[in-house]
Each structure stands twice: as C-alpha cells, then as structure tokens.
C-alpha cells in the first residue's frame, strides 16, 4: 500500500476552489480541513471537509486574510500541509514562510520565487535577462519628468498596491491575452501544459477561457512554452504557476507570472488529462512530476465560462441573493465546479463567482456547441447571473471565427441586447413557473373576468 503524501491538508480558501482541492485530497486518501467565516457557516465546502474551523467575521480582512490565525488552526488540528487555492493569501510570500515556521508544508511556490515575481517591473527585467521576449519599454519613470497622466497613475498605484512605480511600454494593437500553464518539481524538472486563450475579459477580469488558442500555431506554442519555462526557472519556481503573455500579429511578449493555481486550470486538465491539484500535492510532498514534456498530449478543445452572480442587463451589478433553484448541466464532456447549490446564500462579501462551467469537445466547433447546450440547461434562480451573456458570446460570429482580442467585450456592445433576449429562454430543466405559461394563464383569467 502506498504511503500517503500527507495525512491532513487544510484548504485556506472557500467556495469552488476549496471543494476542488478537497476532492483531489479525498481521492488521494488525505483528510481535509475547511476554514470559514461567519458568512460561510453553512457553505458546502464546510460540510464537504472532514473537519471545519471558524476563523472570523465575514469581511476577508477578518477571516480569510488572517494568515497567522489560519496557520495556527493548521498546526493545532494536526494538518501537515496547507493549500492556499487562489486569491486571498495565495501569492503572499509571508504565507509559505509562516507555514515553514509552524512545521506545515505550503502547497505552492517558495517565498523566494513569489518575491522575485511580485513586482511586474522586476519580473519583466528577470524575464528579459533570460531571453523571454518583453514589450519595448522605458523602465521606471522619474516622477519629476512624468506627465500629469503618469503622476495620476502613480498615485492610483500607490493607493491600491503601495507601490507608485510606473513604466511605459509599446502599445500593442488588438492584443490577445495568452497564458502558459507550467509546473516544476524540486528535482529540476519543469514542463509546460500548453496555453489558455484568456482574451474575453471585462474590466480586465477574465470571464471565459479556452484551450487551445485559435490563434497559435504549433511552432508559436512550443516557443511560448519554452519561454514560460525559462521565466519559471529564472525565479527558482517550484509547483504550479502560470506565465502570462500578450500576443499580437505573430509575436508574443511577457506580461507577468501568477504564482498559484489559476481559476481556469480545469480546461488544461480537460485537454491533457493531468490533474493539476494532485500534481501540486505530489510536488509539495517532494516527489518528481508524474509525467515528462515528451509524454504530454493535447486532445480536443475545452472552454470555461465563469458564471457570476451579476446582472448583465444592469451593467453587471453584483446580485448576491439566496439561490432558490439550481440545476447543473450534465451529459458528455460537461463539468461544473461550484461551491453553491439550491438554498445556498451568495454572500456580498466575496467575489461573485458562483460556478465554473467547463466543456470539452473533439474540436473548437464541437466545444462551442456543447457549451451552448450546457448553458441552455443551467438553472440558477434567485440571483441574476451571466449565463445569458455567455450564451450571447458563444453565438457571436467573431467569437466563432476566433477573431478575439482583450477589447472583444468593448467592441461588441450588442451582446447585452442579445443576452436580454436569451434571458427569456427557459431551460427545459427548470421546474419553476414557465413565464409563457404564466402569461397564458393570466390572459385566460382576464378573459373569464370580462365575460
């Protein structure tokens, strides 16, 4: 019988990513620990775990961002590892350091790699030194010579990030946002698992991703993957991470490194067959990667849609409410990652993501058809969601032809009107009142009254 990688893992997160990590642990025979805030007392990730511990009030600063409190819970309950998920504390260098001081393994990159990559300017310089293409730019700009707009940007950066550094780089027309998934072990092995097209963004936030990118050739994919590995090695990176690039007119340029698991990792899992969370756990336990670059194969096409509790018909205003009905789509090639279900409350304190819908098809056309079908089946009643907006994107001719850029949403304002029409289309799996039947019944009653 194989020895367990870890005996108990605490997941320092909530929602769908907490459940995703716990599922991997359960398959590996590892006990799991959840942490939760006041707002998440009845959340599914709390009930899914083998044990759960309260860590504070609803605001993240009083719960999920309480690093020392979380590490103490792990130590006190006997957890020998912590998985940070994404967001919250996932990219804080102090987190792996605190884990080490408590004798707990951090399932993620070392603090030194996080620090080397935490500054976009420093990461860009490091990448350039190791032969990774970067957009031509100025380096740091002296405030005394900066224009008013740059001074304003510096002030905003200081307020938001505590760092007023500003640099200039060449404007890239109609860029695509392409990222490469990498994973490195502590034995010197590093592989890339291909790219993800992340150009469908709203306010610089991804809302839909796919792999492979409809724009990349095999040669560009290989070159971009090799560049991503060079960037990771330069920082002494270990575990899973993502190297982001801007791609335009056949050229790619380094953007930044996300030192954690990405929200959109499931589409990479779909086309490679690799469980990235299990690989993270293996690597953190000191084992070698279970596959080599030469053994990797990519099969078919995958798309992920982030279903948010936002109202696309009212300027995407967040719509945190209790979910009264919930029917997740199923069938071939369909996966739903979520931390919600019927009766769940969507709290206003956190990100509005309620589910990730992932589909896998034999090619891009098949994946688009499958995504459209699955969205048609998805029922989330209570909060308004982005489901009809995703359906509108999938029906758009530019999307279907693969003509994408990070300005796709701004360039297609008609998607809102299309989403409005699609919002009236009821799922065949929705057992709530059918608006068409309600209207017919109302008309019949009115007719009887007039008689």
Secondary structure, DSSP 8 states (H G I E B T S, - for coil): ----S-SEEEE---HHHHHHHHHHHHHTT-EEEEEEEGGGTT-HHHHHSSEEEEEE-SSGGGTTT-HHHHHHHHHHHT-SEEE--SSTTTT-HHHHHHHHHTT-EEES--HHHHHHHHSHHHHHHHHHHTT--B--EEEE--GGG--HHHHHHHHHHHHHHS----EEE---TT-EEEEEEEEE-TTS-EEEEEEEEEEEEETTEEEEEEES-TT--HHHHHHHHHHHHHHHHHTT--EEEEEEEEEETTEEEEEEEE-S--TTHHHHHHHH---HHHHHHHHHTT---SS-TTT----SEEEEEEEESEEGGGTTEE---B--EEE---STTEEEEES--TT-B--TTS--EEEEEEEEESSHHHHHHHHHHHHHH-EEESS--SHHHHHHHHH-HHHHHT---TTHHHH-TTHHHHHHHHTTS--TT--S--HHHHHHHHHHHHHHHH-
